[in-house]
Amino acid sequence: MLSLRDFVLESEPMHEDSTNKPPNLLDHLDEALPVVKGARLGIVLDFDGTISELAPTPDESRIYAESAEALESLVRKVTLVAVVSGRSASDLSEKVGLENIVYVGSHGAESLATGVREVSPEAAEYSGRIAAVLDGLRSTADAPGIYWEDKGLSASVHFRLSPDPDSVRDSLAEALDSVPGVDELGVFWGKRVLELRSPVGGNKGAALKKLALDHALDSAIFVGDDTTDIDALEAMRGLNEGATLRGLGVAVVSDDSPEGLCEAADYALDGVAEVG
């Protein structure tokens, strides 16, 4: 029988094969026009690695200037602009700094729009257990360069600054086998990050579907770069196939893109600058 550590290591994203990379969106803008011309268009974006360069710590992230300018213009032209992230909704709002945007935080467990915060009550019930597991991991596998982040509805363990991130990853994976309560949570790996969240309350795919329904979208574009964005890219494909709306899924590719990202996307963009 596989242990939790085996499962986590097997589920960790591998680097994307560049041969699977879809066509660059900037070279095929004419094909995107039917989506862009939708009467009720929604533009939904991830934050870190999409409209902000990945930073050594979450606090150091800044929205890319051209993306900020574009979003400020777009909120006056389209039905919906939303930023969906593992960050808290209030943190997203502070980082982006624009009004009239819907901020969806904690992978869909909460949202913030026009100053009103909504939280999934099911996800909120797990906040104490998430904090306890995070503390257990910290006491078992703490090491130089690890940034521990309790966001209430989810938690992240960042090890981008570690002098030996592969060793840290292995230590965290091993600790997951012994910390009580881990099996009650959702455990996910991203780019030099381990994420803990409730097993309920949705994911970015569910968040995208809810946004499309709540805002009666007839077309949409989703852009993201990491493992948790694959859920939204796959959801976009499902909405397309079900004729619910006309949409595009766009992968922001880099040298460490996770396996499956490109396969789930219709088009690609090379880095945050091209997103801008």
Secondary structure, 3 states (H helix, E strand, C coil): CCCHHHHHHHHCCCECCHHHCCCEHHHCHHHHHHHHCCCCEEEEECCECCCECCCCCHHHCCECHHHHHHHHHHCCCCCEEEEECCCCHHHHHHHHCCCCCEEEEHHHCEEEECCEEEECHHHHCCHHHHHHHHHHHHHHHCCCCCEEEECCCEEEEECCCCCCHHHHHHHHHHHCCCCCCHHHCEEEEECCEEEEECCCCCCHHHHHHHHHHHCCCCEEEEEECCCCHHHHHHHHHHHHHCCCCEEEEEEEECCCCECCHHHHCCEEEEHHHHHC
